[in-house]
Amino acid sequence: MPEPADQAVDATRRTRLAVERTYLAWWRTGLTAFAVGLGAGKVVPVIAETDAGWAYVAIGAAFTLLGSACLLYGWRRQRAVGRALDHGTYVPVDDRVTGAISGAGALLGLALVVLLLAGG
């Protein structure tokens, strides 16, 4: 039977690995937003042969900024949780940041749908 101290060390290791996986998920989300930005801003206007290319470029640039926000918040969150683990405390996720990122993503997605449906 493992000693209680061994269980605590093992739990801390698992938690640190979970923090690392979460950080990498923020990276994947950011890189995905970059890909969507590239597709919306550069690929779709060429395929659609549209005069509204500026709108696609604007949405693409906004998705790219959203991706940057994901990368930066992921880094900030990873550092904060790491410090909290070092001190045996907990730091909750900032609902304002995740709400803003989610809201921005939803609005950009809707803007892209409207643009596509308008035939722009």
N, C-alpha and C positions, 0 to 999 in steps of 0.2 A: 504494500500500500504506500503510495507516495506521501511524503511529509507535507504538511500544510505550506511550508515555505517553498517547496518545490512546485506546488500547485500555483502559488502566487507568481513565481517567476515564469512558469509556463503560460499563465493567463496574460501576463504582461507581454511576453513574446508574441502570442497570438494577436493581442490588441495592436501591437506595433506593426505586425504584418497586415492587419486589416486597415490600418491607417495608410500604409503604403499602397495597398490595392485601391483604396478610395482616392488617393492622390493620383494614381494612374488613370482612374476613371475620369477625373476632372480633365486630365490631359487628353484622353480619348474624346471627350465631349468637345473640348476646345479644338482639337484637330478636325473633328467632324464639322464643326461650325466653319472652319477655314475651307474645307472642301465644298460645303454648301455655298459659301460666299464666292468661291471661284466658279462654281457651276452657274450660280444665279447671275454673277456679274460679267462673266466672260463667255461661257459656253452657250447658255440659253439665248442671249441676243444674236449670236451668230447663226444658230439653228433656226430661230424664229424669224430672222431677217426683218427686224422691226425698227421702226423709227423711235420707239420708246426705249432705246438701249440705255439711256441715262438712268431710267428708273430701275432697271435691272442692276446697273452698276452701283447705284445708291443702296439697294437692298443687299447686294453682295458685300459692299463695304461694311454695312451695318452688321451682317452676319460675322464678318471677320473681326470686328470690334467685340462682338459677343463672345467669340472664341477666345480672344485675348483676355476678356474678363474672367472666363472660366479658368484659364491657365493661372492667372494671377490670384484668384480667390482660392483655387486648389492649393497653390503654394502657401498662401497665408494660413489656410486652414490646417494644412499638414504641420506647419511650424507650431501653431497654437496648440494643436492636440499633442504634439510631441512634448512641448513644454509642460502641458498639463499632466501627461503621463509621468514625466520626470518628478513632478511634485505630488503625485498621487491624487490629482484632482480631475475635474471634468470640465470641458468647455463646450457649451452647446453650439449648434450651428446657428449662424446669423440668418434668421428668417427674412430679414429685409434684403439681404444680398441674394439669397436663393429665390426669393419672390421676384426681385427685379430681373434676375437672369431668366427665370421661367416666363415672366410676363413679356420681356423683350423678345424671347424666342417665339412665343405664341403670336405676338403682334407682327413680327417679321414674317412668320409663316402665313398668317392671314393676308398680309400685304402682298406676298408672292402669289398666293392663290387668286386674289382679286386681280392682280396684274395679268396672270395667265388667262383667267376667264374673260378679261376685257380684251384679250387678243393683242395686248400691247407688246 
